Amino acid sequence: MKKLIIIVNVFLFAMTITAQQVQPIFTNNPFPKTITVSGSAEMEIVPDEIYVNITLREYQKRGENKKDIETIKTNFLENCKAIGLPDSAISIFSFTGYNNYYTFKKRKKDPDMQSSITYQVKFKSSELMDKLVEKLDDEATQNFVIANTSHSKMTEFRRQLKIKAVQAAKDKGIYLTEAVGERLGEAITIIEPDESNNNLYLANGLVSNNVYSQTNLSFRGRSRNESETEQEIDFKKVKLRYEVSVVFALK
């Protein structure tokens, strides 16, 4: 019986010490009252980096020799240079049936097999796109697709929006705390948005008339002027938006 009483006393003593150690953590909380507010900022920009995938393919008109892929490539690159596109703006995106052993063997059996190649070209404006379209071989050009758009100053835009979003959160915190007779204190935590899901850059609705990606540059059988009238491109302003969450102390 004495042993049982001693064990119980030791247990109660240990609990008392533990409670004394834990209690200061709560009583010494430097921020007993806080408020969590969100702030957002947005801006509109016109993209100055337009990535276009252009697919070129061999072809043969009736009664003529086949236009081979090497000739088509050479003409295309010369046209790009003629409108002022630097080599750094042009890259090979993909190719099919071109310059490989499989193609070499297939062509022995099927001389009419057509090779194709897709370039990705970065334009600074839609006007530059129009200049290249004017020079493209309509027979060889199978597709002209706007793959992506961005802006050369995107990093700076992100920085500006983050600052404005935090400032907006602070302004909101001030009038919300004043409404309940409190005063806003220092910022405790700032939660930055996750950029991995690309939530800043809204890619939808960039082009009001997304004709380049839909018509496959089907100029054949129509005049240039008619095609240009039907295929006017207008890049809408893109809305960029950031939202942050900030925890403030209350005084």
C-alpha positions in Angstrom: 0.0 0.0 0.0 2.9 2.4 0.9 4.5 1.6 -2.5 1.3 2.5 -4.3 1.0 5.8 -2.4 4.6 6.7 -3.3 4.1 6.0 -7.0 1.0 8.1 -7.1 2.8 11.0 -5.3 5.7 10.8 -7.8 3.2 10.9 -10.7 1.4 13.9 -9.4 4.7 15.7 -8.8 5.8 15.0 -12.4 2.5 16.4 -13.7 2.9 19.5 -11.6 6.4 20.1 -13.0 5.2 19.6 -16.6 2.3 22.0 -16.2 4.7 24.6 -14.8 7.0 24.2 -17.8 4.1 24.4 -20.4 2.3 27.3 -18.8 4.8 30.1 -19.7 4.5 29.2 -23.4 0.9 30.4 -23.4 1.1 33.2 -20.9 4.1 34.7 -22.8 2.6 34.7 -26.2 3.8 37.9 -27.9 0.8 38.1 -30.2 -2.3 37.1 -28.3 -4.6 38.9 -30.8 -4.1 38.7 -34.6 -6.0 39.4 -37.7 -5.5 37.6 -41.1 -6.3 39.5 -44.2 -5.9 39.0 -47.9 -4.7 41.6 -50.5 -4.6 41.4 -54.3 -3.2 43.4 -57.1 -3.6 43.2 -60.9 -2.4 44.8 -64.1 -2.9 44.5 -67.8 -0.2 44.0 -70.3 0.2 43.3 -74.1 2.4 40.3 -74.7 5.7 41.0 -76.4 6.8 37.4 -76.6 4.6 35.3 -79.0 5.7 31.7 -79.5 4.4 30.2 -82.8 4.8 26.7 -84.0 5.1 26.6 -87.8 4.9 23.2 -89.6 6.4 22.9 -93.1 6.0 19.8 -95.3 7.2 18.6 -98.6 4.8 18.8 -101.5 4.5 18.1 -105.2 2.3 19.9 -107.6 0.9 18.1 -110.6 3.4 18.0 -113.4 6.2 19.4 -111.3 9.0 17.9 -109.2 8.6 17.4 -105.5 9.7 20.4 -103.4 12.1 18.7 -101.0 12.3 19.5 -97.3 15.9 21.0 -97.6 14.7 23.6 -100.1 11.7 24.4 -98.0 13.8 24.8 -94.9 16.3 27.1 -96.7 13.6 29.3 -98.0 11.9 29.5 -94.7 15.0 30.5 -92.8 15.9 33.1 -95.5 12.4 34.6 -95.1 12.8 34.8 -91.3 16.1 36.6 -91.8 14.6 39.0 -94.3 12.0 40.3 -91.8 14.6 40.8 -89.1 14.2 37.7 -87.0 17.4 36.7 -85.3 18.6 33.1 -85.3 18.1 32.9 -81.5 14.3 33.4 -82.1 14.1 30.2 -84.2 14.4 26.6 -83.0 13.4 23.2 -84.2 10.3 22.0 -82.3 9.9 18.6 -83.9 10.3 16.7 -87.2 8.9 13.6 -88.8 10.2 11.5 -91.6 13.3 13.6 -91.8 17.0 12.8 -91.9 17.0 9.4 -90.2 17.7 5.8 -91.1 14.0 4.8 -90.9 13.1 7.5 -93.5 15.9 6.4 -95.8 14.6 2.9 -95.9 11.0 3.9 -96.2 11.7 6.2 -99.1 13.3 3.4 -101.0 9.9 1.7 -101.0 7.8 4.9 -101.1 9.5 7.7 -103.0 6.4 9.9 -102.6 6.7 9.9 -98.8 6.6 13.5 -97.5 8.9 14.8 -94.7 7.9 17.6 -92.4 9.5 19.8 -89.8 8.1 22.2 -87.2 9.9 25.3 -86.1 9.1 27.4 -83.0 9.5 31.1 -83.7 9.4 33.8 -81.1 7.9 37.1 -82.3 7.8 40.4 -80.5 4.6 41.6 -82.1 1.7 40.5 -84.3 2.9 42.8 -87.0 6.1 40.8 -87.3 4.0 37.7 -87.6 2.1 39.2 -90.5 5.3 40.0 -92.3 6.4 36.4 -92.1 3.0 35.1 -93.3 3.4 37.3 -96.4 6.6 35.4 -97.3 5.6 31.8 -96.4 5.2 29.2 -99.0 1.4 28.5 -98.8 1.8 25.0 -100.2 4.5 24.0 -97.7 3.0 25.6 -94.6 0.7 23.1 -93.0 0.2 24.9 -89.7 0.8 28.2 -87.9 -0.2 27.8 -84.3 0.2 30.3 -81.4 1.6 28.0 -78.8 2.3 30.4 -75.9 2.6 34.1 -75.0 4.5 35.9 -72.3 6.3 39.2 -71.7 10.0 40.0 -71.4 9.5 42.0 -68.2 7.4 39.3 -66.4 9.8 39.0 -63.5 9.5 42.8 -62.8 5.7 42.6 -63.1 5.6 39.8 -60.5 7.7 41.9 -58.1 5.4 45.0 -58.5 2.3 43.0 -58.0 3.5 41.3 -54.9 4.4 44.6 -53.3 1.0 46.1 -54.2 -0.8 43.0 -53.0 0.9 43.2 -49.5 0.1 47.0 -49.4 -3.5 46.3 -50.2 -3.6 43.7 -47.4 -2.3 46.2 -44.9 -4.8 48.9 -46.0 -7.6 46.4 -45.5 -6.3 45.4 -42.1 -6.3 49.0 -41.0 -10.0 49.7 -41.7 -11.1 46.3 -40.5 -9.4 46.7 -37.1 -10.6 50.3 -36.8 -14.2 49.0 -37.2 -13.8 47.0 -34.0 -11.9 49.6 -32.1 -8.5 48.0 -32.5 -5.2 49.1 -34.0 -3.2 47.2 -36.6 0.2 46.1 -35.4 3.2 44.6 -37.0 3.1 41.9 -39.8 3.7 38.5 -38.4 3.4 36.2 -41.5 3.2 36.9 -45.2 2.0 34.0 -47.3 3.3 34.3 -50.9 1.2 32.7 -53.7 2.5 29.5 -55.2 3.8 30.3 -58.7 4.3 26.7 -59.7 0.7 26.4 -61.0 1.1 29.5 -63.1 -1.7 31.3 -61.4 -0.3 34.7 -62.2 -0.4 34.5 -66.0 -3.9 34.1 -67.4 -3.3 32.6 -70.9 -6.9 32.3 -71.9 -8.4 35.0 -74.2 -5.1 36.3 -75.5 -6.2 36.5 -79.1 -9.6 37.9 -80.1 -9.5 36.1 -83.5 -7.5 32.9 -83.1 -7.4 32.4 -86.8 -3.8 31.5 -87.3 -4.2 28.3 -85.3 -7.5 27.4 -86.9 -7.1 28.0 -90.7 -3.8 26.4 -91.3 -2.9 29.4 -93.5 -5.3 28.2 -96.2 -4.6 31.1 -98.6 -4.8 28.8 -101.7 -7.6 29.7 -104.0 -8.0 33.3 -102.5 -6.3 36.6 -103.0 -3.8 37.9 -100.4 -5.9 41.0 -99.7 -9.0 38.9 -99.0 -7.1 36.6 -96.7 -5.5 39.4 -94.8 -8.9 41.1 -94.2 -10.4 37.9 -92.8 -7.4 37.1 -90.6 -6.8 40.3 -88.8 -5.2 39.5 -85.4 -5.7 41.6 -82.3 -3.9 40.7 -79.1 -6.0 41.6 -76.2 -4.4 42.9 -73.0 -3.6 40.1 -70.6 -4.7 40.5 -67.0 -2.1 39.5 -64.4 -3.2 39.0 -60.8 -1.5 38.2 -57.4 -3.2 37.5 -54.1 -1.4 37.3 -50.8 -2.4 36.5 -47.2 -0.9 38.4 -44.3 -1.2 37.9 -40.5 -1.0 41.1 -38.5 -0.8 41.6 -34.7 -3.4 43.7 -33.0 -2.3 46.4 -30.6 
